[in-house]
């Protein structure tokens, strides 16, 4: 391999490589005929790349053919010992590799690290699998070992799931199934079991791979399969008589690894096949302790079962199934296809039975793990009538000689069956589903704009390099940003979202253009309801000043006062009550604002509503009044206030039966709540409620366009025209709060909601109270439910 050394050689090689890259064939011929002799095989001095390497790397098969015709040597190598074929195989260039193979490229050459071309084919693509096939047909060595001792097959099996086809190709071409890396002593089977490819493990075992081979930590393939939860690999290894009782250098059994990973199915399988579950490792930990520390409850359950089985066998007890039967079943399950073909060949009539001798010959031919005594016991279990025949389908099912817990069907995921009716049970309360009323989107408004619940979003528009919220313009004329900046695109926002985010500018702009303050979204919620639900006092004041309906109802017949009481903010409740909010409004389920305040554990709101004269005796759909709700939510402060109010209610006269709920005691003489309609609010026509239509002002007719003829007629008639020269700014500066005002608002929010309002895990009073009560009762997802 000549390397360019002189200045002339270096310049000509670089020029030659540039022509190869640009596919300049005339210039390449000129350089080869008039340049440095044998320039076509010269290597550049940095990496030793030749023109053939470059063309192979970019998959230019036409250029590769051209260079070979000009005399390029197919086996020339770079400074790392790589041939052009290796570079083509590395990138999966099938066409280029075929050209080089036909040109006689040597596929047995090794690079500077001792790696052959097959090392460059190990990548999980179909193109690399095709390259592997081409290279193997050209005589590449499958038992190639690198200078660091890494065998080719071991490297491929490290990712056997992705490289499944390549691994099987190596094994089909006589790769050593028991090769091992000297530094770790890991075999292909150990790596394939760790990766989890059943097909590769099966191919290795079929080629004679040692099933109980150990690495330097005394871990076998079964250890690796158990550690990674590969149940199918474990089942395959057991069918080849893998020893599951082995312990590694730190005292871990295979069950230790299944407990660490949380694989209950693997644990159950291992305990049945001879792995002990009550063995401590070098750290003194039992498998169940590891499972407990990791929090795997299903694994702990299987651990306890496995421990009982291990102690039973250690004490001389009898296993549900004998060891030879389990081994025979595992082997038969793995070789089920071969056995069925042999059995059906001996049963031309299709009676599903064969003779004893034929059955024995098939097992011996396929090398079944069974001796003569075990065979006699097996045959007797299937031939209880002593007819001398056996039903081979019953044998393959394994139900006659293996306990049902050992069958493969016991490890499959089973769908939960619906429980049938067992006798007559007392029927509980019927839960009638409550329909959620959703309004239509509504028609478009004037000029084809979106429906009424979508309003123009106000976007502050100014040159931020000159003005900001802390440095506004001194005069409207000073801000001329609108004349040299692009006006922002028009966007829309839901009116309820604007209320939630306190977007006062957008709402002022919408109301000034005639939008109704009582516009409802698809859930019939108004901006006032959303503001009250989030405890937004500023937005609540703004909406009430603009005439928002304080007693409107959403799709569940909640009023703004219901939402305000659920938010737990007394000042919002006071403003609503001051604007004649109905204290006794009942929702669809009969809930009152007082009940919502009780659920949030807000004693100040409960006390305020009672002082304002709300009716504490109203009942919800379940028949519970305010006192019952207070007892359910168990806040002693709220319960004391409600109880004191009930004690002041006069008792009913003797001889008159109360109309209240049976067994209410002092609340038994209360007046029955008036009947309520269970229908949802009517769907508004055109996306607007009746109230919204009533409140919307009539749209004034547009002004007529200017006309020269009308102007001339007016001048002729002597009509005086006064021109208004008042300056109107192109874009008016909005009244944005400065930094100091924003800080004051943040301080006020913290005083009203607490210091946690600025954190993402903040919960509103009702949700916070609900979570505390549920955690006190065992949590929302309590383990007691299991």
TIDREN-283764 format. One record per residue (C-alpha): residue in three letters; x, y, z. Coordinates in pm, whole numbers, plus 50000, padded with zeros to 5 digits. Layout:
// TIDREN-283764
ALAXYZ
...
***
This chain:
// TIDREN-283764
UNK500005000050000
UNK501925031049881
UNK501345062050093
UNK501765096749948
UNK504845112850103
UNK506305139249873
UNK504515171749807
UNK503735161849449
UNK502295128349554
UNK500175144149827
UNK498775170649591
UNK497985145449319
UNK496335121249565
UNK494135148949705
UNK493235159949353
UNK492495123749261
UNK490195119149564
UNK488425151649477
UNK487775139149125
UNK486445106049263
UNK484105125149490
UNK482925147049199
UNK482695116948962
UNK484995134248712
UNK486015103848506
UNK487975122348231
UNK490135139648489
UNK490655106548674
UNK491885090248351
UNK494185119648289
UNK495685117748639
UNK496165080148618
UNK497875082248276
UNK500005113448328
UNK500375115548706
UNK502405096548961
UNK502745059748864
UNK500155037449032
UNK498375068449163
UNK495085049449167
UNK496335027849457
UNK498025055949652
UNK496685064249999
UNK496385098850145
UNK498695103350448
UNK496085111450716
UNK493825080550722
UNK495265060850435
UNK492105062950225
UNK492335054949854
UNK489945063649577
UNK488415029049599
UNK487785033749973
UNK486105067049907
UNK483845053549633
UNK482895023349847
UNK482095045350146
UNK479655067149949
UNK478145036749769
UNK479165048349421
UNK479195014049257
UNK479645028848910
UNK482815046549022
UNK484035014749191
UNK483674995848861
UNK485475024048679
UNK488405024048923
UNK488704986348910
UNK488874988148530
UNK491675013748560
UNK493684989748775
UNK492604996849134
UNK493514967949364
UNK490424955049556
UNK492494944249858
UNK494324976849925
UNK493924987550293
UNK493975020650478
UNK496075029250782
UNK493665009651007
UNK493934978750791
UNK490444981850641
UNK489714972050285
UNK487184988650058
UNK484884958850109
UNK484994964550486
UNK483985000950437
UNK481104990650211
UNK479944963950459
UNK480184988650748
UNK477695012250582
UNK475534984250438
UNK476234992750072
UNK475054960549909
UNK475644970649545
UNK479204982049605
UNK479994951049808
UNK478734928649527
UNK480994946649278
UNK484034942349505
UNK483194905949572
UNK482964898749199
UNK486304916449154
UNK487964891149385
UNK488194910549710
UNK489674888549985
UNK487034884450260
UNK489504868650504
UNK491674899450553
UNK491764913050909
UNK492234949051010
UNK494744962851260
UNK492524951451552
UNK492284916051420
UNK488674920151305
UNK487494904750982
UNK484874918750751
UNK482044901250939
UNK482684923851240
UNK481614953051020
UNK478374935650919
UNK476924934151272
UNK474254960851258
UNK470444956451286
UNK469384964650930
UNK468234943250640
UNK471044957650425
UNK473684945550671
UNK472014911250679
UNK472324910250298
UNK475964920850321
UNK476554892750571
UNK475124867550327
UNK477354880250043
UNK480474879150259
UNK479724844150389
UNK479274831450034
UNK482734845049956
UNK484354824650234
UNK484554848350533
UNK485504832150865
UNK482684829251122
UNK485074819551404
UNK487114851251375
UNK488454863851710
UNK489644899751753
UNK492974908951912
UNK491234916652242
UNK489784881352248
UNK486224890352147
UNK484694862451934
UNK482524872751642
UNK479454853251758
UNK479624866952114
UNK479684902651981
UNK476684895751757
UNK474714879652042
UNK475144910152267
UNK472184924952079
UNK470634892851955
UNK467104906951939
UNK468134932651677
UNK470764910651508
UNK468684878851507
UNK469124870951136
UNK472864877451143
UNK473404855251450
UNK471524826451291
UNK473534831050968
UNK476764827751167
UNK475524796051336
UNK474414781151006
UNK477954786650875
UNK479664766451149
UNK480294793751406
UNK481504779751740
UNK478484779851975
UNK480764775952281
UNK483274803552205
UNK483904826652499
UNK485484860452565
UNK488584854952784
UNK488134886152999
UNK484554877753106
UNK484214841352998
UNK480784849552852
UNK479494826252584
UNK477084834152299
UNK474264816952490
UNK474794838952797
UNK474704870652587
UNK471694859052386
UNK469804850152705
UNK470594884452850
UNK469364901252532
UNK466234879652522
UNK466164864352173
UNK464464830252192
UNK465284821951828
UNK469014828051874
UNK469104808452201
UNK467304779552032
UNK469774780051742
UNK472774780351979
UNK471424751152181
UNK470664731951863
UNK474314736551760
UNK475544721752088
UNK475864752652307
UNK476564744552674
UNK473394753152864
UNK475124755153204
UNK478274774053095
UNK479334800453351
UNK481054833853322
UNK483664846653568
UNK480914855653817
UNK479494820253794
UNK476354832653622
UNK474744810853362
UNK472374818953079
UNK469464811453314
UNK470764837953556
UNK470744863853277
UNK467284854053157
UNK465904855953512
UNK467584889553575
UNK465964905153269
UNK462604887353299
UNK462814867252975
UNK460304839853059
UNK460374823152716
UNK464164820352731
UNK463914804253075
UNK461374779352944
UNK463684770952652
UNK466694765752879
UNK464684742653105
UNK463724721452807
UNK467474715752754
UNK467904705053122
UNK469384737453257
UNK470394735953625
UNK468274762353803
UNK469774756754150
UNK473144773154073
UNK474394802554281
UNK476744830054160
UNK479814844254337
UNK477824868054560
UNK475354841454667
UNK472444852154447
UNK470144825654310
UNK468024831254003
UNK465074839554229
UNK467104868154381
UNK467364883754036
UNK463674879053956
UNK462764896154283
UNK465084924854203
UNK463434930153865
UNK459864922753976
UNK459154892953749
UNK456524872153932
UNK455964847453646
UNK459664838953624
UNK459824834554002
UNK456914810254001
UNK458444790353716
UNK461894788353879
UNK460544777454217
UNK458654748754052
UNK461764737653860
UNK464104734354156
UNK465374769254247
UNK465304775154623
UNK463464805954746
UNK464664806055110
UNK468404810155041
UNK470224841355163
UNK472874858454952
UNK476204871655082
UNK474464903255206
UNK472144881955419
UNK469054890555216
UNK466274866655129
UNK464544870954791
UNK461334882854959
UNK463264910355140
UNK464584923054808
UNK461064922554663
UNK459744941254968
UNK462434968054939
UNK461574972454571
UNK457834973854643
UNK456784944354423
UNK453704930654599
UNK452874903854342
UNK456464891254362
UNK456284889854742
UNK453134868954714
UNK454844843854484
UNK457914844554711
UNK455904832855008
UNK454424804454802
UNK457874794554678
UNK459284795055033
UNK456534772155155
UNK457244747954869
UNK461004748754932
UNK460614742355305
UNK458154714555234
UNK460604696855003
UNK463504702755240
UNK461514686855521
UNK460934655355317
UNK457574664955171
UNK456364654754828
UNK456184679054537
UNK452914682454342
UNK454734668054038
UNK457834646054027
UNK461024660653883
UNK461234636353589
UNK457664644953487
UNK458384682353492
UNK461534677453285
UNK459644655553039
UNK456834680753005
UNK459234709652940
UNK461044689352673
UNK457794678352508
UNK456444713852505
UNK459584726552330
UNK459624697952076
UNK455854697252030
UNK455994702751652
UNK458504674851590
UNK456634650651815
UNK453294657951651
UNK454724651651303
UNK456184618151414
UNK453004607651592
UNK450764616651299
UNK453064597351066
UNK452484566251280
UNK448714572351287
UNK447494570350925
UNK443864564851033
UNK443794596851238
UNK442584580251559
UNK445004601251768
UNK446414569651932
UNK449624549951872
UNK451064518252021
UNK453404516352318
UNK456404505652110
UNK455914533251852
UNK455614558952129
UNK458814546552292
UNK460724546551961
UNK459764582651891
UNK460974593952234
UNK464254575252200
UNK464834588451848
UNK464374624551959
UNK466524618552270
UNK463854625652530
UNK465164630352889
UNK463514599153033
UNK464664564853152
UNK462834531653132
UNK461284533253480
UNK459974568253419
UNK458644557553080
UNK456674529253238
UNK455124553153490
UNK454344578053212
UNK452674551952995
UNK450584538053281
UNK449204572853351
UNK447944574652991
UNK446884537952954
UNK444784531153261
UNK442574506753067
UNK445724486952968
UNK444914486152596
UNK448564491252499
UNK447954524352320
UNK448404560952412
UNK446584592252301
UNK449434614852188
UNK447334646652211
UNK446764639752581
UNK450504634052622
UNK451364667152455
UNK448804685252673
UNK450544671652984
UNK447484672353206
UNK447704635453301
UNK451254635153437
UNK451844671553544
UNK449964692253801
UNK447914720453649
UNK450064747053818
UNK453094734253623
UNK451414737053282
UNK452324765753049
UNK448694776753051
UNK449104785653420
UNK451654812553325
UNK449524829453062
UNK447684861453140
UNK444044853853199
UNK441234878053136
UNK439054885253434
UNK435674868953400
UNK432564888153480
UNK431014876653801
UNK427634860253756
UNK424644863953979
UNK424944842354288
UNK421534840154448
UNK419404869654526
UNK421194898354691
UNK419824930354826
UNK419884956454557
UNK421734988454633
UNK420775023154529
UNK420415026554157
UNK422885051554014
UNK421205069753732
UNK423795084353493
UNK423655121953479
UNK423855135353123
UNK426335163353066
UNK424665190252864
UNK426975205752606
UNK425865235552404
UNK426315239252031
UNK429215259551902
UNK426945285851761
UNK426845306051443
UNK429465330951338
UNK429035367051434
UNK429245398551223
UNK431795398850937
UNK432235361150965
UNK434035362151299
UNK433965332251540
UNK431015325951773
UNK430245348652066
UNK432235329552327
UNK435445337352135
UNK436645373152167
UNK439555392852022
UNK442695388452228
UNK444295421452320
UNK448015420952241
UNK450185450052365
UNK451705465152052
UNK454715487652085
UNK458425489952021
UNK459835471652324
UNK463205487552263
UNK461695521752341
UNK458755515252573
UNK457715489352828
UNK455355486153124
UNK457765505653348
UNK458525532453086
UNK455295540852901
UNK455135569952654
UNK454495604052804
UNK451955612252533
UNK449985590452286
UNK451665608151993
UNK455085598452125
UNK454445561252054
UNK454595558751674
UNK455485521651674
UNK452405512751471
UNK453785531451168
UNK456955510651129
UNK456165477151296
UNK454095448651156
UNK450765446851330
UNK450355413551517
UNK447995387751370
UNK444465387551504
UNK443925359651758
UNK440915348851961
UNK440485336552316
UNK437585320052495
UNK435845344652722
UNK436115320153014
UNK439875316452956
UNK440195354052955
UNK438405355253290
UNK440655327953426
UNK443825346653324
UNK442505381053431
UNK442755394553076
UNK440865426553149
UNK442015444352833
UNK440555417752603
UNK437255417652793
UNK436985455752796
UNK437595455952423
UNK434925429252366
UNK432305446252583
UNK432965479852418
UNK432175463452083
UNK428815450252199
UNK429565415252326
UNK427275403252604
UNK428775400752952
UNK426685369153010
UNK428075349652713
UNK428305312352795
UNK430755286052672
UNK429765250852563
UNK429335240452929
UNK427035270552989
UNK429595287153216
UNK429915324653212
UNK433025344953277
UNK431705353253625
UNK431455316353716
UNK435045309853610
UNK436305340453796
UNK434495329154111
UNK435735293354074
UNK439345305854075
UNK438765330954352
UNK439625360054123
UNK438355390454312
UNK439515416454059
UNK437765399453769
UNK434645393553979
UNK434385430754059
UNK434905439853693
UNK432185416253570
UNK429685426853835
UNK430285463453748
UNK429535455153384
UNK426195439153473
UNK426945402053478
UNK424025380353592
UNK424795369253947
UNK422185341253947
UNK422795324753607
UNK423255286753598
UNK425615263353414
UNK424825228453279
UNK424725214153635
UNK422665243853761
UNK425535257853962
UNK425395295154021
UNK428435318054060
UNK427865316054437
UNK428315278154425
UNK431665282654252
UNK432745310354487
UNK431995289354796
UNK433955260354647
UNK436955283254589
UNK437015291754961
UNK437395329654918
UNK435205349755155
UNK435695383354979
UNK434345369254650
UNK431325354854831
UNK430655388354999
UNK430645406854665
UNK428205382154515
UNK425855384254813
UNK426065422154801
UNK424795420154442
UNK421695399854540
UNK423045364554483
UNK420535337254575
UNK421755321154900
UNK419455291054863
UNK420035282454497
UNK420135244854447
UNK422175226654186
UNK421005196653985
UNK421845173254274
UNK420245196554528
UNK423515210654661
UNK423425245854803
UNK426235271654831
UNK426365263955205
UNK427095227355132
UNK429925237654898
UNK431425259355170
UNK431195230155415
UNK433055207555171
UNK435965231955152
UNK436195233855535
UNK435795271855528
UNK434255281555865
UNK434315318855785
UNK432215314055468
UNK429825290255647
UNK429355315255929
UNK428835343955684
UNK426175325455481
UNK424305315155796
UNK424375350955926
UNK422965362755592
UNK420005339555638
UNK420605309555415
UNK418335279555474
UNK420305252055649
UNK417445226955628
UNK417445222955250
UNK418215187555138
UNK420135174554840
UNK419115145154622
UNK420415120054879
UNK418235135755146
UNK421165151155338
UNK420955185955480
UNK423805209255579
UNK424295191955916
UNK424625157755750
UNK427175171355502
UNK429155186955787
UNK429235153455967
UNK430405135855652
UNK433305159855599
UNK434125159155971
UNK435595193956022
UNK434955202156390
UNK434965239956333
UNK432365238556058
UNK430325212156238
UNK430155233856550
UNK428815263756353
UNK426165243456168
UNK425175224656485
UNK424705257456670
UNK422425270056394
UNK420315238056404
UNK419885241356778
UNK418245275256727
UNK415645261156486
UNK412275257356666
UNK411055221856724
UNK407845210256544
UNK404655208956749
UNK403665175856903
UNK401135154856712
UNK402425166556373
UNK404675143656179
UNK407725158956030
UNK408305157755661
UNK412035154555684
UNK414285124755645
UNK413455095455872
UNK415525094656187
UNK416845130556157
UNK416095140456516
UNK416075177956541
UNK416005182656171
UNK412955160056130
UNK410425188456132
UNK412015207855854
UNK410105218455549
UNK410465195955249
UNK412395211054965
UNK410235221554671
UNK410265197854375
UNK413005205354126
UNK413135200053756
UNK415725174253654
UNK416035186753301
UNK419205203353181
UNK419135239153055
UNK417755242652705
UNK420295243152426
UNK420545279252307
UNK419855287651947
UNK422865299851759
UNK425205294952055
UNK423635323852258
UNK421355322352556
UNK418105341752576
UNK419645364952830
UNK422615370752602
UNK420315379452313
UNK418345403452531
UNK421445420852666
UNK423175424652329
UNK422705460452201
UNK421395465951853
UNK424175470351602
UNK424115504951451
UNK424095506551070
UNK427415512650904
UNK428185547550771
UNK427865553350401
UNK431045555650198
UNK432165589750082
UNK431045600949737
UNK432165629849517
UNK428635634549383
UNK427085636949730
UNK429815661149837
UNK429195683249533
UNK425455682149596
UNK425955692249958
UNK428175721749859
UNK425615733149603
UNK422895731649865
UNK424825753650102
UNK425185727150370
UNK428065735550595
UNK430505706750663
UNK432645708750975
UNK435795687650955
UNK436875671451279
UNK440635675851323
UNK440855656551651
UNK443935633851645
UNK443195597151705
UNK446265575051770
UNK446645545351538
UNK447085522351839
UNK446155533652189
UNK448515524952473
UNK446845500652713
UNK446905506953085
UNK449365479353179
UNK450415474853543
UNK454065482053610
UNK456485459153791
UNK455705473554132
UNK451975468554082
UNK452545432653970
UNK454555425854285
UNK451755440354497
UNK449215417954320
UNK451405387754383
UNK451635396754752
UNK447845400054769
UNK447415365854606
UNK449755350554863
UNK447795366755145
UNK444515353155005
UNK445575318254893
UNK448725311655094
UNK452415309655003
UNK451895278154795
UNK449955296654523
UNK453145301854318
UNK454075264954311
UNK452805239454056
UNK451535215354324
UNK449135241154472
UNK445595228554526
UNK442435248954567
UNK440735245954909
UNK438185219554804
UNK440755197054634
UNK443205201554921
UNK440545192455177
UNK439415162654969
UNK442975149054938
UNK443565152655312
UNK440355133855394
UNK441115106155144
UNK444675101955273
UNK443365099855627
UNK441075071655512
UNK443895052755342
UNK444475072055021
UNK442625074354695
UNK444185041554571
UNK444165023854902
UNK445724989454929
UNK442804978355141
UNK440694976654827
UNK442714946954711
***
